[in-house]
Amino acid sequence: MVETIPDLFYTGIDRDLPVALAHRHNGGFTPMSHRELQAQVERLALALEGRLERGDRLAILCENRPEWAVADYACALSGLVSVPIYATLNLPQTGFILRHSRVRWVVCSSSDQLAKILSLWPELPYLDGAVLVEGAAPDAPADPDRPVLSWKALLAEGAAQEARRPEVRERARLVLPEDLLTIIYTSGTTGDPKGAMLTHGNIVSNVLAGLKVLLPEPGERILSLLPLSHIFERTCGHYMMLYAGVSIYYAESLQTIPRDLQEVRPQILLAVPRIYEKSYARIREQVNAGGYPSRLVFHLAMQAGRRAAPFFYQARRPGWGLRLVMKVFDRLLFRKVRARFGGRIRLAACGGAPVHPAILEFFWAAGIPIFEGYGLTETSPILTLCAQGEMRPGYVGRPIMDQWNGAPFLALADDGEILCRGPNVMLGYWENEKATREAIDERGYFHTGDIGELDPQGRLKITDRKKEILVTSGGKNVAPQPIENALRGDQFIEQAVVIGDRRHFIAAILVPNFAELRRWAQHKKLPFVSDAELVALPEAQDKMMRRVQRINENFSNFENIKKIIVLDRELTSDSGLLTPSLKIRRRAVDEAFAAKINKLYDGPVSGE
């Protein structure tokens, strides 16, 4: 019976397939077999044995690579608690996670990541040491009691104890489903993130439930392109795929995904909407560049695809006439689309935010079925999944369980908030009892903060967000309040509303401190009569954007404000844009400025 990550790991490893993991090295993908992965994991576990005790925390500060997987599984087999940290997080955020979780060792992918740790080390009294995966460790550490070791040296230390490797598997049997596996920090709405405590049983229950819907097959390939620090990729692309015998190929970067797809030719792809949006946009660009004949073929193919997609969603065959039309457009367009993805995609799962219905239609018509799902870090993450024959655009599938311990697995509160009570729900937030009590009620139901509704077939639709976390189409969680607070701290900014939910970048609606802005404009001898004329001046727009860019330096890249809307009047409660207690009514703001917001997101963004 599979109840813990060690159970899952050894069940997958015992398939003894030639490719467990693969990463790009020297121009091509270098595979690691199941037995090679087992050896590295067990050697690292032996090397960590004298340095860490069960329950201690080890942070993984790495991009996707085999060493990430090795470190994670070594922790799981040893009863250690892994703390993943996004490699893109800035210094203050990284420091908070390391301090709050009281990490004792940290694995760093590169000298750049190690530099973060070295600069933070004086304020991290619990941190005993660091491991550098790529590059040479310092010859003489400043503090001999707090060493920086190379990954190669640590594995060699484990290899020197080769005869003891079977002990690792025996000790792993002592790990229990209720033991803490990992602490994953989520974006906080008031500044500091919260550490969701997930057990072995939480993750394993979610893996097993998800497998009943996703049905990967041994020997298939997946291209891993979402960060392993993200719970969706970790549960579904990491644990689930190893257990199922799927070979995991790590994309080198987001920029190399088109090339990696061609080389790997995966059958499975897990992504966020932005990946599909970008691919769709590039296809449209090529179509438009091809002239009128190309645009005409695309237009007619989309018309046919729109008629055929409802049949595909329900796993039904269209009528013979439509099948014939689709065969024609398959030759002219759709087979080329499949080829961009390697030509073998059987299953594409998407989470983090909704996919636009038009994009869903396009890819389904092209023979790339995208199945949507819904979940949160705190729920390990899957709550709902679309199954074959049950796809409905705008809906995120049915709950992965009907009941648990005699109560509904998923329920809707009186206000429509989505609640979950199941084996996948976290223990709580690390050392934050107040937040835990707010999130999990006395019945054991976790409150997601999302508002939803169920159709007659039990499929869930997300209709609103009770909490204010923004989720970009790239799957990044962004807490608006800390950014808004920082913006309002600038002398030129009076009010700020951060926007970008389900969009591909973060923007802001700003109300200037008009006294300061008028003063600056008069000093620059800029012509204006009213505040409306003032904010419309290109110079004023540039000035406000420069102020924002200074604020951006305090946040991670995915939290940066890329564009702004500058208003000529303040937001008030009389206008319905603020509550009586002067809090922002986000939905009202979105509706009031919908035209401006849509225009803002229509244009290009630097770096896109």
C-alpha positions in Angstrom: 0.0 0.0 0.0 1.3 3.5 -0.9 0.8 5.8 2.0 4.0 7.9 2.1 6.5 9.5 -0.3 9.0 6.8 0.4 6.4 4.2 -0.6 5.7 6.2 -3.7 9.4 6.6 -4.5 10.4 3.0 -4.3 7.3 1.8 -6.1 8.3 4.1 -9.0 12.0 3.2 -8.8 11.3 -0.5 -8.9 10.0 -0.1 -12.4 13.7 0.0 -13.3 13.2 2.1 -16.5 16.1 3.6 -18.4 14.9 7.3 -18.0 13.6 8.6 -14.7 14.8 12.2 -15.2 16.6 14.0 -18.0 18.2 17.4 -18.2 19.9 19.4 -20.9 23.7 19.0 -20.8 26.3 19.7 -23.5 23.7 20.4 -26.1 21.4 17.5 -25.5 19.3 15.8 -22.9 21.2 13.6 -20.5 19.1 10.8 -18.9 19.3 9.4 -15.4 17.8 5.9 -14.9 15.7 4.8 -12.0 18.6 3.0 -10.5 20.9 6.0 -10.8 18.3 8.2 -9.2 17.9 5.7 -6.3 21.6 5.6 -5.8 22.0 9.4 -5.7 19.0 9.8 -3.3 20.2 7.2 -0.9 23.8 8.5 -1.0 22.6 12.0 -0.2 20.4 10.7 2.6 23.5 9.0 4.1 25.5 12.2 3.8 22.8 14.2 5.5 22.4 11.7 8.3 24.9 13.2 10.7 24.0 16.7 9.9 20.3 16.7 10.3 17.7 15.0 12.5 14.2 13.9 11.7 11.9 16.9 11.5 14.7 19.4 10.7 14.2 21.7 7.7 16.2 21.7 4.6 15.6 24.4 2.0 15.9 23.9 -1.8 16.8 27.1 -3.6 17.1 25.7 -7.1 15.7 25.9 -10.6 14.3 22.7 -12.0 17.0 20.2 -12.3 17.7 16.6 -11.2 19.4 17.7 -8.0 16.1 19.3 -6.9 14.4 15.9 -7.2 17.3 14.1 -5.5 17.3 16.6 -2.5 13.6 16.4 -2.1 13.4 12.6 -2.1 16.4 12.3 0.2 14.6 14.5 2.7 11.4 12.4 2.3 13.2 9.1 2.9 15.0 10.6 5.9 12.1 12.1 7.7 13.4 15.6 7.0 11.1 18.6 6.0 11.8 20.2 2.7 11.2 24.0 2.3 11.2 24.9 -1.4 12.1 28.5 -2.3 11.5 30.0 -5.7 14.9 30.8 -7.2 13.4 34.1 -8.5 12.4 35.4 -5.0 14.1 38.6 -3.9 16.4 38.8 -0.9 13.9 39.9 1.8 11.4 37.3 0.8 14.1 34.5 0.8 15.4 35.7 4.1 11.9 35.7 5.7 11.2 32.1 4.6 14.6 30.8 5.9 14.2 32.6 9.2 10.6 31.7 9.8 11.0 28.0 9.0 14.3 27.9 10.9 16.0 26.1 8.1 19.2 24.2 9.1 20.7 23.5 5.7 20.0 24.9 2.2 20.8 23.5 -1.2 21.7 26.2 -3.7 21.8 25.7 -7.5 24.4 28.3 -8.3 26.9 30.8 -7.0 24.2 33.5 -7.5 21.8 31.7 -5.2 24.6 31.0 -2.8 25.4 34.7 -2.7 21.9 35.4 -1.4 22.5 32.9 1.4 25.9 34.3 2.3 24.5 37.8 2.5 21.7 36.6 4.7 23.7 34.2 6.9 24.4 36.6 9.8 20.7 36.9 10.4 20.0 33.2 10.2 21.1 31.7 13.5 19.6 28.3 12.8 21.4 27.8 9.4 24.2 25.3 9.9 25.4 24.9 6.3 24.9 25.3 2.6 25.3 23.0 -0.4 26.4 24.4 -3.8 25.2 22.3 -6.7 27.0 23.9 -9.6 30.4 25.6 -9.2 33.2 25.4 -6.7 32.5 25.9 -3.0 34.7 28.4 -1.2 38.0 26.9 -0.1 37.9 28.5 3.3 34.5 29.3 4.8 34.4 32.4 7.1 33.0 30.2 9.8 34.3 26.5 9.9 31.2 25.5 11.9 28.9 26.7 9.1 30.5 25.2 6.0 29.6 25.5 2.3 29.9 22.1 0.7 29.8 21.1 -3.0 27.1 18.8 -4.2 29.7 16.5 -5.6 31.6 16.2 -2.3 28.4 15.5 -0.4 27.5 12.6 -2.8 31.0 11.3 -2.6 30.6 11.2 1.2 27.5 9.1 0.8 29.2 6.9 -1.8 31.9 6.1 0.6 29.2 4.4 2.7 27.9 2.4 -0.2 27.4 -0.8 2.0 24.9 1.1 4.2 22.6 2.2 1.3 20.0 -0.6 2.1 19.6 1.0 5.6 18.1 4.1 4.0 15.2 2.1 2.6 14.7 0.4 5.9 14.7 3.6 7.8 12.2 5.1 5.3 9.7 2.5 6.4 9.5 4.4 9.7 8.0 7.5 8.0 4.3 7.8 8.7 1.5 9.3 6.6 0.9 12.0 9.3 4.6 13.1 9.3 5.3 16.5 8.0 6.8 16.4 4.5 7.2 20.0 3.4 6.4 23.6 4.2 5.4 25.6 1.2 5.1 29.4 1.6 2.3 31.1 -0.1 1.9 34.8 -0.8 0.6 36.8 2.1 -2.1 39.5 1.8 -0.6 41.7 4.4 3.1 41.3 3.8 4.6 38.1 5.2 3.8 34.7 3.4 2.3 31.8 5.3 3.9 28.3 5.4 1.4 25.6 4.5 2.4 22.4 6.3 1.7 19.3 4.1 2.2 15.8 5.2 3.2 12.7 3.4 -0.4 11.5 3.5 -1.7 14.8 2.1 0.4 14.6 -1.0 0.1 10.8 -1.6 -3.7 11.0 -1.3 -3.8 13.7 -3.9 -1.4 11.8 -6.2 -3.6 8.7 -6.1 -6.8 10.6 -6.6 -5.4 12.6 -9.5 -4.1 9.4 -11.2 -7.6 8.1 -11.5 -8.4 11.0 -13.8 -5.1 11.8 -15.6 -4.1 8.2 -16.3 -0.4 8.6 -17.4 1.2 5.5 -18.8 4.6 4.0 -18.0 7.2 4.9 -20.5 5.6 8.1 -21.6 7.4 11.5 -21.4 6.5 14.7 -19.8 8.3 18.1 -20.3 8.6 19.7 -16.9 8.4 23.5 -17.3 6.7 24.9 -14.2 8.9 25.5 -11.1 9.1 22.5 -8.8 8.6 24.9 -6.0 5.0 25.3 -7.3 2.7 22.7 -5.7 1.0 21.8 -9.0 4.2 20.8 -10.7 5.5 19.1 -7.5 2.5 16.9 -6.9 1.5 16.2 -10.5 4.7 16.6 -12.5 7.2 15.3 -9.9 5.7 12.8 -7.5 2.8 11.5 -9.7 5.0 11.0 -12.8 7.8 9.2 -11.0 5.2 6.9 -9.4 3.5 6.3 -12.7 6.7 5.5 -14.6 6.7 8.6 -16.8 10.1 10.0 -17.8 10.5 13.6 -16.7 12.5 15.9 -19.0 13.3 19.3 -17.5 12.9 22.3 -19.8 16.0 24.4 -19.8 14.0 27.6 -19.4 10.8 29.2 -20.4 12.5 30.7 -23.5 13.7 27.2 -24.7 10.2 25.5 -24.4 9.6 25.5 -28.2 12.9 23.8 -28.8 12.6 21.4 -25.9 9.1 20.3 -27.0 10.6 19.5 -30.4 13.4 17.4 -29.0 11.5 15.7 -26.1 8.2 15.1 -28.0 6.3 14.5 -24.8 2.9 12.8 -24.5 2.0 14.8 -21.3 2.3 18.5 -20.6 1.4 20.4 -17.4 1.2 24.1 -17.8 -0.4 27.4 -16.9 -2.6 29.4 -19.3 0.2 31.8 -20.2 2.1 29.0 -22.0 -0.8 28.2 -24.2 -1.6 31.9 -24.7 1.9 32.6 -25.9 1.9 29.7 -28.3 -1.5 30.8 -29.6 -0.3 34.4 -30.0 2.8 33.3 -32.0 0.7 31.1 -34.3 -1.6 34.1 -34.9 1.5 36.3 -35.7 2.7 33.8 -38.2 -0.8 33.5 -39.8 -1.0 37.3 -40.1 2.5 37.5 -41.6 1.4 34.9 -44.3 -1.0 37.3 -46.0 -4.6 37.0 -46.9 -4.6 33.2 -47.9 -3.1 32.3 -44.6 -5.6 34.4 -42.7 -8.5 33.0 -44.6 -7.4 29.4 -43.9 -7.0 30.2 -40.2 -10.5 31.9 -40.1 -12.2 29.0 -41.7 -10.3 26.4 -39.6 -11.4 28.2 -36.4 -15.0 28.2 -37.6 -14.8 24.4 -38.2 -13.0 23.9 -34.9 -15.6 25.9 -33.0 -18.3 23.5 -34.3 -16.2 20.4 -33.6 -14.9 21.3 -30.2 -18.1 20.5 -28.3 -18.0 17.0 -29.7 -14.4 16.5 -28.6 -15.1 17.9 -25.1 -17.7 15.1 -24.7 -15.5 12.4 -26.3 -18.0 12.1 -29.2 -17.4 11.9 -32.9 -18.7 14.8 -35.1 -21.0 13.9 -38.0 -19.3 12.7 -41.2 -19.5 16.1 -42.9 -17.8 17.9 -40.1 -15.2 15.1 -39.8 -14.4 15.6 -43.5 -14.0 19.4 -43.1 -11.8 18.9 -40.0 -9.5 16.4 -42.0 -9.0 19.2 -44.6 -8.1 21.8 -42.0 -5.9 19.2 -40.2 -3.8 19.0 -43.3 -3.7 22.8 -43.8 -3.2 23.9 -40.2 -3.9 21.7 -37.2 -1.2 19.1 -37.8 1.4 22.0 -37.9 0.1 23.1 -34.5 0.6 19.6 -33.1 4.1 19.5 -34.6 5.0 22.7 -32.6 4.3 20.7 -29.4 6.3 17.7 -30.6 3.5 15.9 -32.3 2.6 13.5 -29.5 0.7 15.4 -26.9 -2.0 13.1 -25.5 -2.8 15.0 -22.3 -2.3 18.7 -21.5 -3.4 19.7 -18.0 -3.7 23.3 -17.0 -4.1 25.0 -13.6 -3.5 28.3 -11.8 -6.0 30.3 -13.8 -8.7 29.8 -16.4 -7.9 29.3 -20.1 -9.9 31.6 -22.5 -12.6 29.5 -24.2 -11.4 30.5 -27.7 -7.9 29.2 -26.9 -9.4 26.0 -25.5 -11.4 25.5 -28.7 -8.3 26.1 -30.9 -6.1 23.5 -29.1 -8.9 20.9 -28.8 -9.6 21.3 -32.5 -5.9 20.9 -33.2 -5.9 17.6 -31.3 -4.2 18.9 -28.1 -6.8 18.4 -25.4 -6.3 20.8 -22.5 -8.0 19.6 -19.3 -8.5 22.2 -16.6 -8.4 21.7 -12.9 -8.5 23.7 -9.6 -6.7 23.6 -6.3 -4.5 25.4 -3.9 -1.2 24.9 -2.1 -3.1 24.2 1.1 -5.0 21.3 -0.6 -1.9 19.6 -2.0 -3.3 21.0 -4.5 -6.0 19.2 -6.6 -9.6 19.7 -5.6 -11.3 19.3 -9.0 -10.2 17.9 -12.4 -11.9 17.7 -15.8 -12.1 14.1 -16.9 -12.3 12.6 -20.4 -15.8 13.3 -21.8 -16.7 15.8 -19.1 -14.9 18.9 -20.4 -16.9 22.2 -20.3 -15.2 25.5 -20.9 -15.4 27.9 -18.0 -15.6 24.9 -15.5 -12.7 23.2 -13.7 -14.1 19.7 -13.5 -15.7 17.6 -10.8 -14.3 17.1 -7.2 -11.7 14.3 -7.1 -13.7 12.7 -4.3 -17.4 12.7 -3.4 -17.1 12.2 0.3 -14.5 11.8 3.0 -15.2 10.4 6.4 -18.9 10.7 5.9 -18.9 14.3 4.9 -18.9 16.0 1.4 -15.3 16.4 0.2 -16.2 19.7 -1.4 -19.0 22.0 -0.3 -20.2 25.5 -0.9 -20.8 27.8 2.0 -23.9 30.0 2.2 -22.0 32.8 0.5 -20.8 30.5 -2.2 -17.2 30.1 -0.8 -15.6 26.8 -1.8 -14.8 24.6 1.2 -12.8 21.3 1.3 -12.5 18.6 3.9 -10.3 15.7 2.9 -7.1 13.8 3.4 -5.3 16.4 1.1 -6.0 19.4 3.4 -2.9 20.8 5.1 -2.2 20.5 8.9 -2.2 24.3 9.1 0.2 27.2 8.7 3.7 26.8 10.2 3.8 28.7 13.6 0.7 30.8 12.7 -2.2 29.5 14.7 -4.3 32.6 14.0 -4.1 32.1 10.3 -4.8 28.4 10.7 -8.0 29.0 12.7 -9.1 31.5 10.1 -8.5 29.0 7.2 -9.8 25.7 8.8 -13.1 25.8 10.7 -14.2 23.6 13.6 -15.6 21.0 11.3 -12.3 20.6 9.5 -13.3 22.4 6.3 -10.6 24.5 4.7 -12.0 27.8 3.4 -10.5 28.5 -0.1 -11.4 32.1 -0.3 -12.9 31.5 -3.8 -16.5 31.7 -4.7 -18.0 29.0 -7.0 -21.1 27.3 -8.2 -21.8 23.7 -9.4 -23.6 22.7 -12.5 -26.1 19.7 -12.5 -23.3 17.3 -13.4 -21.3 18.5 -10.3 -18.7 20.5 -12.3 -17.3 23.5 -10.5 -17.2 27.0 -11.9 -15.1 29.7 -10.1 -17.1 32.9 -10.2 -15.2 35.2 -7.9 -12.3 35.5 -5.4 -13.3 36.1 -1.8 -9.7 36.7 -0.9 -7.6 39.3 -2.8 -4.7 37.2 -4.0 -4.2 37.8 -7.8 -3.4 34.8 -9.9 -1.7 35.7 -13.2 -2.2 33.6 -16.3 1.3 32.4 -15.7 0.1 30.8 -12.5 2.0 33.2 -10.1 0.2 34.2 -6.9 0.5 37.9 -6.2 -0.6 39.6 -3.0 -1.7 43.1 -4.0 -1.8 44.8 -0.6 2.0 44.9 0.1 2.6 46.4 -3.3 -0.3 48.9 -2.9 1.1 49.9 0.5 4.5 50.4 -0.9 3.1 52.5 -3.8 1.1 54.7 -1.5 4.3 55.4 0.5 5.6 57.3 -2.5 5.2 61.0 -2.3 3.7 61.2 -5.8 1.1 58.5 -5.3 -2.1 59.0 -3.3 -4.0 55.8 -4.1 -3.1 52.5 -5.8 -5.0 49.5 -7.0 -3.0 46.6 -8.2 -4.6 44.6 -11.1 -3.7 41.6 -13.1 -5.9 38.6 -12.0 -6.0 36.1 -14.9 -3.8 38.5 -16.9 -0.3 37.9 -18.1 1.3 40.7 -16.1 0.7 43.0 -13.1 -0.4 46.6 -13.6 -1.7 49.3 -11.4 -4.4 52.0 -11.3 -2.9 55.1 -9.7 -4.3 58.3 -8.3 -1.5 60.9 -8.0 -0.7 63.2 -5.1 -1.9 66.1 -7.2 -0.2 68.7 -5.2 3.2 67.1 -5.8 2.5 66.3 -9.4 1.3 69.9 -10.1 4.4 71.3 -8.5 6.7 69.1 -10.5 4.9 69.9 -13.7 5.0 73.7 -13.1 8.8 73.4 -12.3 9.2 71.6 -15.7 7.1 74.4 -17.4 4.6 71.8 -18.7 1.3 73.2 -20.1 -1.9 72.1 -18.4 -5.2 73.7 -17.1 -6.9 70.8 -15.3 -5.8 67.6 -13.5 -7.2 65.7 -16.5 -4.9 67.5 -18.8 -2.0 67.0 -16.4 -2.3 63.2 -16.1 -2.7 63.0 -19.9 0.7 64.5 -20.5 3.3 61.9 -21.7 5.9 63.5 -19.4 3.5 63.0 -16.4 2.9 59.4 -17.3 6.6 58.8 -17.6 7.2 60.5 -14.3 4.6 58.3 -12.5 6.0 55.1 -14.2 9.5 56.0 -13.0 8.2 56.3 -9.4 6.6 52.9 -9.8 9.8 51.4 -11.1 11.6 52.5 -7.9 8.9 50.5 -5.9 9.4 47.5 -8.2 12.9 47.0 -6.9 11.5 45.9 -3.6 9.5 43.0 -5.2 10.2 39.9 -7.2 10.0 40.2 -11.0 6.6 38.5 -11.3 5.2 41.1 -8.8 6.5 44.1 -10.7 4.1 46.7 -12.1 4.6 46.6 -15.9 2.0 49.3 -16.9 -0.1 51.9 -15.2 -3.4 53.8 -15.6 -3.2 57.3 -14.0 -6.6 58.7 -13.0 -7.6 62.3 -12.8 -9.7 62.0 -9.7 -9.6 60.1 -6.4 -11.5 56.9 -5.6 -14.2 57.6 -3.0 -16.9 55.8 -1.1 -19.5 58.1 -2.7 -18.6 56.7 -6.1 -18.9 53.1 -4.8 -15.2 52.4 -5.4 -14.4 52.3 -1.7 -16.2 50.7 1.2 -17.3 52.9 4.1 -14.1 51.9 5.9 -12.2 53.1 2.8 -11.2 49.7 1.6 -11.0 49.1 -2.2 -13.9 47.5 -3.9 -11.9 45.6 -6.4 -14.7 44.3 -8.5 -16.3 47.8 -8.7 -12.9 49.3 -9.7 -12.5 46.6 -12.4 -16.0 47.4 -13.8 -15.6 51.2 -13.6 -12.4 51.2 -15.6 -12.9 48.1 -17.7 -12.4 50.0 -21.0 -9.1 51.5 -19.8 -7.9 48.1 -18.4 -8.7 46.2 -21.6 -6.9 48.8 -23.6 -3.9 48.6 -21.2 -3.5 44.9 -21.7 -4.0 45.0 -25.5 -0.6 46.6 -26.2 2.9 44.9 -26.0 4.9 44.8 -22.9 8.7 45.3 -22.8 10.4 41.9 -22.5 7.3 39.9 -23.6 
